[in-house]
């Protein structure tokens, strides 16, 4: 049975990593993904706004990461008809649920870097 603070699930060997946790950490841990999610956590953004919010991120990689996050149900895109077509990206409810986790990670990162 899963318990608070544990990644062990009933039937798994002690110390085994929960496959759901592993999938989530691998997804969020990909290069630039965390920064994209953090930027979208502030507000929905168009593609160009995301590029400015995450300096150093290439067009190809931003497109790839947005597709992955959309496929996983964390990001949604809204297309507004017109010339030119405007696409806005925002976090889904599942993506928004990462907010407290990301805030805690930021706190931990600041403490960790100060200690190092």
C-alpha positions in Angstrom: 0.0 0.0 0.0 1.3 3.5 -0.8 2.0 5.8 2.1 2.7 9.5 2.5 6.3 10.3 1.6 6.9 6.8 0.1 7.1 5.7 -3.5 6.5 2.1 -2.6 3.3 0.4 -3.8 1.8 -2.8 -2.4 3.4 -5.7 -4.2 6.7 -3.9 -5.1 10.0 -4.8 -3.6 11.2 -2.5 -0.9 13.2 0.4 -2.4 11.6 -0.1 -5.9 10.9 3.1 -7.6 7.2 3.6 -8.4 6.8 3.6 -12.2 4.4 6.5 -12.1 6.9 8.6 -10.1 9.7 7.6 -12.5 7.7 8.6 -15.6 6.8 12.0 -14.0 10.3 12.8 -12.9 11.8 11.8 -16.3 9.2 14.0 -18.0 9.7 17.1 -15.8 13.4 16.5 -15.6 14.0 16.8 -19.3 16.1 19.8 -20.3 14.0 23.0 -20.5 10.7 21.2 -19.5 10.7 22.5 -15.9 11.4 26.0 -17.1 8.6 25.9 -19.6 6.1 24.6 -17.0 7.3 27.3 -14.5 6.8 30.0 -17.2 3.3 28.8 -18.0 2.5 28.6 -14.3 2.7 32.4 -14.2 0.2 32.8 -17.1 -0.8 31.4 -20.5 1.7 32.5 -23.2 2.1 32.6 -26.9 5.0 30.8 -28.5 7.1 34.0 -28.8 6.5 34.9 -25.2 7.7 31.5 -24.1 10.9 31.9 -26.1 11.6 35.2 -24.3 10.6 33.7 -20.9 13.1 30.8 -21.3 16.3 32.3 -22.9 18.6 29.9 -24.7 15.8 27.6 -25.7 15.8 26.7 -29.5 12.6 26.8 -31.6 13.0 23.1 -32.3 13.3 22.1 -28.7 10.5 24.4 -27.5 8.2 22.9 -30.1 9.2 19.4 -29.1 8.8 20.0 -25.4 5.4 21.7 -25.9 4.2 18.7 -27.9 5.4 16.2 -25.2 3.7 18.2 -22.5 0.5 18.4 -24.5 0.6 14.7 -25.2 1.0 14.0 -21.4 -2.0 16.3 -20.7 -0.1 19.0 -18.8 -0.3 21.7 -21.4 -3.1 22.7 -23.8 -2.9 24.9 -26.8 -5.7 27.2 -27.9 -5.7 28.3 -31.5 -7.3 31.6 -32.4 -8.4 32.0 -36.0 -7.1 35.0 -37.9 -4.2 36.2 -39.9 -1.8 35.3 -38.5 -3.1 32.4 -36.5 -2.5 32.9 -32.8 -1.7 30.0 -30.5 -1.7 30.3 -26.8 -0.3 27.7 -24.5 -1.5 27.2 -20.9 -1.3 24.5 -18.2 -4.2 22.1 -17.8 -5.6 21.3 -14.4 -3.0 18.5 -14.1 -0.2 20.9 -15.0 -1.4 23.5 -12.5 -1.3 20.8 -9.8 2.5 20.9 -10.2 2.6 24.4 -8.7 3.2 23.4 -5.0 5.7 20.8 -6.1 7.7 23.3 -8.2 7.5 25.9 -5.4 9.0 23.4 -2.9 11.7 22.4 -5.5 12.6 26.1 -5.9 12.9 26.5 -2.1 15.1 23.3 -1.9 17.2 24.5 -4.8 18.0 27.8 -3.2 19.0 26.1 0.1 21.0 23.5 -1.7 23.0 26.0 -3.8 23.6 28.2 -0.8 25.0 25.2 1.1 27.2 24.1 -1.8 
